[in-house]
Amino acid sequence: MKLAKDDFDDWRALWEKYLNFYDTQLSEEVYAKTFNRLVTKENTSQNAIVAKYGSRIIISGFTGSNPLPTSFN
């Protein structure tokens, strides 16, 4: 399931743990810009997917992708 605008708090908590693992800190502006890129439908060059359990969305992990054009498509 695609990340939605109301997932910000859960996504931010998980991404912050990821960044802490790598001893990295980012500004609030970077958090906001990154999340907005992930949830903007017009942005097709970055994606985020979350898991859905029943009627609840539980962000227990995320994946990001940046599709690149190839000679195969």
C-alpha positions as CSV (number, residue, x, y, z in Angstrom):
1,M,0.0,0.0,0.0
2,K,1.3,3.5,-0.8
3,L,2.3,5.8,1.9
4,A,-0.4,8.5,2.7
5,K,-0.2,12.0,4.0
6,D,-1.7,11.0,7.4
7,D,1.1,8.4,7.9
8,F,3.7,11.1,8.6
9,D,4.1,10.5,12.4
10,D,4.5,6.8,12.0
11,W,6.9,7.1,9.0
12,R,8.9,9.8,10.8
13,A,9.4,7.6,13.9
14,L,10.6,4.7,11.8
15,W,12.9,6.8,9.6
16,E,14.3,8.5,12.7
17,K,15.3,5.1,14.0
18,Y,16.9,4.2,10.7
19,L,18.9,7.5,10.7
20,N,19.9,7.0,14.3
21,F,21.3,3.5,13.4
22,Y,23.6,5.3,11.0
23,D,24.3,8.1,13.5
24,T,22.7,10.6,11.2
25,Q,20.7,13.7,12.0
26,L,18.6,15.7,9.6
27,S,16.7,19.0,9.8
28,E,12.9,19.2,10.2
29,E,12.9,20.7,6.7
30,V,14.5,17.5,5.2
31,Y,12.0,15.3,7.0
32,A,9.1,17.3,5.5
33,K,10.5,17.5,2.0
34,T,11.3,13.8,1.9
35,F,7.9,12.8,3.1
36,N,6.2,15.2,0.7
37,R,8.1,13.7,-2.2
38,L,7.0,10.2,-1.1
39,V,3.3,11.0,-0.9
40,T,3.0,13.3,-3.9
41,K,1.2,11.5,-6.7
42,E,2.9,13.6,-9.4
43,N,6.3,12.4,-8.2
44,T,6.9,9.1,-10.0
45,S,10.7,8.9,-9.4
46,Q,10.5,8.0,-5.7
47,N,8.1,5.6,-4.0
48,A,7.4,4.3,-0.5
49,I,5.3,1.2,0.4
50,V,3.8,0.3,3.7
51,A,2.1,-2.8,5.1
52,K,-1.7,-2.9,5.8
53,Y,-3.0,-5.2,8.6
54,G,-6.8,-5.5,8.5
55,S,-8.2,-2.0,8.5
56,R,-5.1,-0.6,10.2
57,I,-2.0,0.6,8.5
58,I,1.0,-0.4,10.4
59,I,4.3,1.0,9.3
60,S,6.7,-1.6,10.5
61,G,9.1,-1.1,7.7
62,F,9.5,0.8,4.5
63,T,11.2,0.5,1.2
64,G,12.2,3.2,-1.2
65,S,12.9,3.0,-4.9
66,N,14.1,5.3,-7.5
67,P,13.2,3.7,-10.9
68,L,15.7,4.5,-13.6
69,P,15.0,4.1,-17.3
70,T,16.7,1.2,-19.0
71,S,17.1,-0.1,-22.5
72,F,14.7,-2.9,-21.7
73,N,11.6,-0.8,-21.5
